[in-house]
Amino acid sequence: MLTIGQMSKACGVTVKTLHYYDKIGLLTAQEVDPDTGYRYYCEDQIGRMLLIDRLKRYGFSLAEIQELLQISCEEELRRQLKSQRLRLVRERERLSITIHEIDSHLAEFERTGDLMSYQNQYEVELKETERMALISVRETMPVSAFGDHYARLFQRVIAEEITSLGVTMAIYHDETFDPACNDTELAVVIADEDRADRVLPAMLCASTVHKGPYAALPDAYGRVYSWLKASGFSLAGPPFEVYRKTAFDKLPPEEWETEIYFPVKK
């Protein structure tokens, strides 16, 4: 048997951590001396403690680890580990994009001495859009669901032999924006109006182009809103985004290109 101090040294964790794991039932001491309250562990528990520590490094919460350790199905354990790996890969990609954004911001700041000068990179212009025939889906959805919905739209293009123009877009129908829950219409622009779910009419818009990852899109939106206020225009419909260059073109995030349109009226 190992004392709690020996267990601490063997596993590289603090005594406080072992006390806490015992308290929540994650790693219960094998024996407790009724007179002194000293906890004792058996050598077999070293492996369980090391596994808990490894799963923590993988990003699982203690509650998730408790559930994992109760799973006996190898296939389910494998699925859980693969799912966590995918989350970590996506987090690494997000961090990589953020680091590139910081580098660009630093370079602009060093060039101008103005921490907010990057917001001036957007040129806003009035533009008459063309009619666009769309196949679309409109739902209250999180931004994270966009990819799945676009995949289904392109499956329709193939299954129904629709001629796509290779352009995707998103129309935001809510007055406010919540990335976790927003009334959004996702669409693929097609060639034949007769095959369309609906046709977006030509309209006068205030427009700008955002180059880079989608996380920085609010900078472009803020610039357009400032332009509207200064120019005496008001919104005449829901804003929409047209994705000209995306990950589907096998481009890195810094080369993505998004056109932003705000339907306007005087």
C-alpha positions in Angstrom: 0.0 0.0 0.0 1.1 3.6 -0.6 0.6 6.5 1.7 -1.0 9.6 0.1 2.4 11.2 0.1 3.9 8.3 -1.8 1.0 8.3 -4.2 1.6 12.0 -4.8 5.2 11.4 -5.7 4.6 8.3 -7.8 2.0 10.2 -10.0 3.4 13.7 -9.9 0.2 15.2 -8.4 -0.3 17.2 -5.3 -1.8 15.8 -2.1 -4.5 18.4 -2.4 -5.4 17.0 -5.8 -5.7 13.5 -4.4 -7.9 14.7 -1.6 -10.2 16.4 -4.0 -10.4 13.4 -6.4 -11.2 11.2 -3.4 -13.9 13.7 -2.3 -15.6 13.7 -5.8 -15.2 9.9 -6.2 -12.8 10.2 -9.2 -10.1 8.3 -7.4 -11.1 6.9 -4.0 -8.5 5.8 -1.5 -8.3 2.1 -1.1 -8.2 2.3 2.7 -8.7 5.1 5.3 -7.4 4.7 8.8 -10.4 5.3 11.1 -8.2 6.7 13.8 -5.9 9.0 11.9 -7.9 9.6 8.7 -4.8 8.8 6.7 -5.5 7.6 3.2 -3.8 4.6 1.5 -3.7 3.6 -2.1 -2.8 0.4 -3.8 -0.2 0.2 -6.6 -2.9 -0.6 -9.2 -4.4 2.8 -8.7 -1.3 4.5 -10.0 -2.3 3.6 -13.6 -5.8 5.0 -13.1 -4.3 8.3 -11.7 -1.9 8.6 -14.6 -4.8 8.0 -17.0 -6.8 10.7 -15.3 -3.9 13.1 -15.6 -3.5 12.3 -19.3 -7.2 12.8 -20.1 -6.9 16.2 -18.3 -4.1 17.1 -20.7 -6.3 16.1 -23.6 -8.8 18.8 -22.5 -11.5 16.6 -20.8 -13.2 18.1 -17.8 -13.2 16.1 -14.5 -16.9 15.4 -15.0 -16.2 14.1 -18.5 -13.3 11.9 -17.2 -15.6 10.4 -14.6 -18.0 9.4 -17.4 -15.2 8.1 -19.6 -13.9 5.9 -16.8 -17.3 4.3 -16.5 -17.5 3.3 -20.2 -16.7 -0.3 -20.9 -17.3 -0.3 -24.6 -14.0 0.1 -26.5 -15.7 1.5 -29.6 -17.4 4.3 -27.5 -14.1 5.1 -25.8 -12.4 5.3 -29.2 -15.2 7.6 -30.5 -14.9 9.9 -27.5 -11.1 10.2 -28.0 -11.4 10.9 -31.7 -14.1 13.5 -31.0 -11.8 15.3 -28.5 -8.9 15.1 -31.0 -11.1 16.8 -33.6 -12.0 19.6 -31.1 -8.3 20.1 -30.3 -7.4 20.3 -34.0 -10.1 22.9 -34.6 -8.9 24.9 -31.6 -5.4 24.7 -33.0 -6.7 26.1 -36.3 -8.6 28.9 -34.5 -5.4 29.8 -32.6 -3.4 29.8 -35.7 -5.8 32.2 -37.4 -5.8 34.4 -34.3 -2.0 34.5 -34.2 -2.0 35.6 -37.8 -4.5 38.3 -37.0 -2.4 39.6 -34.2 0.7 39.7 -36.5 -1.3 41.8 -39.0 -2.6 44.1 -36.3 0.9 44.6 -34.9 2.3 45.4 -38.3 -0.4 48.0 -39.0 0.0 49.5 -35.5 3.8 49.8 -36.0 3.2 51.4 -39.4 0.7 54.0 -38.3 1.0 54.3 -34.5 -2.8 54.0 -34.3 -4.1 50.9 -32.6 -7.4 51.2 -34.5 -6.1 52.1 -37.9 -6.9 48.6 -39.3 -10.6 49.6 -39.2 -10.0 52.2 -41.9 -9.0 49.6 -44.5 -12.6 49.2 -45.7 -13.8 51.2 -48.6 -17.6 51.5 -48.7 -19.4 52.2 -52.0 -22.9 52.3 -53.3 -23.6 49.4 -55.6 -26.6 48.1 -57.6 -26.7 44.4 -57.2 -27.8 42.0 -59.9 -30.8 39.7 -59.6 -29.7 36.4 -58.0 -31.5 33.1 -58.3 -31.1 31.1 -55.1 -31.6 27.6 -53.7 -31.6 28.3 -50.0 -32.4 27.1 -46.5 -33.6 29.4 -43.7 -33.5 28.4 -40.1 -32.6 29.7 -36.7 -29.1 28.3 -36.4 -25.6 28.8 -34.9 -22.8 29.9 -37.2 -21.1 26.6 -36.5 -23.9 24.9 -38.5 -23.3 26.7 -41.7 -21.0 24.1 -43.1 -23.5 21.3 -42.8 -26.3 23.3 -44.4 -24.0 24.3 -47.3 -23.1 20.6 -47.8 -26.8 19.8 -48.1 -27.4 22.6 -50.6 -24.6 21.3 -52.8 -26.0 17.8 -52.5 -29.3 19.2 -53.9 -27.3 20.8 -56.7 -25.9 17.4 -57.7 -29.1 15.3 -57.1 -31.4 17.8 -58.9 -28.8 18.5 -61.7 -28.9 22.3 -60.9 -26.3 24.6 -62.5 -24.5 26.3 -59.7 -22.6 29.6 -60.3 -20.2 28.6 -57.6 -21.2 31.4 -55.2 -22.5 31.0 -51.7 -24.1 33.6 -49.5 -25.8 34.2 -46.1 -28.6 36.5 -45.4 -29.2 37.7 -41.8 -32.9 38.2 -41.1 -32.7 39.0 -37.3 -32.3 42.7 -36.2 -29.6 41.6 -33.8 -26.9 39.0 -34.2 -26.2 36.0 -32.0 -23.6 33.6 -33.4 -25.2 30.8 -31.3 -28.8 31.4 -32.5 -29.6 33.5 -35.5 -32.4 33.7 -38.1 -30.2 33.0 -41.1 -30.8 32.1 -44.8 -27.9 30.2 -46.5 -28.0 30.1 -50.3 -26.2 28.9 -53.4 -26.5 31.1 -56.4 -27.7 29.2 -59.5 -28.1 29.9 -63.2 -31.8 29.1 -63.9 -34.4 31.2 -62.1 -37.0 28.5 -62.9 -35.2 26.1 -60.7 -34.7 28.6 -57.8 -36.4 28.5 -54.4 -36.5 32.3 -54.7 -35.0 35.2 -56.6 -33.2 38.0 -54.7 -34.1 41.2 -56.6 -31.6 43.8 -57.7 -31.2 46.4 -55.0 -29.2 49.4 -54.0 -26.6 48.5 -51.4 -23.8 49.9 -49.3 -21.0 47.4 -49.9 -17.5 46.6 -48.8 -15.1 43.7 -49.1 -13.6 41.9 -46.1 -10.3 40.0 -46.7 -9.4 37.5 -44.0 -11.0 35.2 -41.4 -14.6 35.4 -40.6 -13.9 36.3 -36.9 -12.9 39.8 -38.1 -16.1 40.4 -40.1 -17.5 42.7 -37.3 -14.8 45.2 -38.3 -16.3 45.5 -41.7 -19.8 45.7 -40.4 -18.8 48.5 -38.0 -17.3 50.4 -40.9 -20.5 50.1 -43.0 -22.7 51.3 -40.2 -20.5 54.3 -39.6 -20.7 55.1 -43.4 -24.5 54.8 -43.3 -24.7 57.3 -40.5 -22.4 59.7 -42.2 -24.0 59.4 -45.6 -27.7 59.8 -44.6 -28.7 56.3 -45.7 -30.7 53.8 -43.7 -31.2 50.0 -44.0 -33.8 48.8 -46.4 -33.5 45.1 -45.8 -31.5 42.4 -44.1 -27.7 42.5 -44.8 -26.1 39.7 -46.6 -22.6 38.3 -47.3 -21.4 36.8 -50.6 -18.4 34.5 -50.2 -16.1 34.9 -53.2 -13.0 33.1 -51.9 -13.3 30.5 -49.1 -11.8 27.4 -47.6 -13.5 25.5 -50.4 -11.0 27.1 -52.8 -8.3 25.6 -50.7 -7.1 29.0 -49.6 -5.8 29.9 -46.1 -8.0 32.1 -44.0 -6.0 35.2 -44.6 -6.9 34.9 -48.3 -10.6 34.5 -47.9 -12.7 37.2 -49.5 -16.2 38.2 -48.4 -18.4 40.9 -49.9 -20.8 42.5 -47.5 -24.0 44.2 -48.7 -26.4 46.4 -46.8 -29.6 47.2 -48.7 -30.2 50.9 -48.3 -32.5 53.8 -48.9 -32.3 57.6 -48.4 
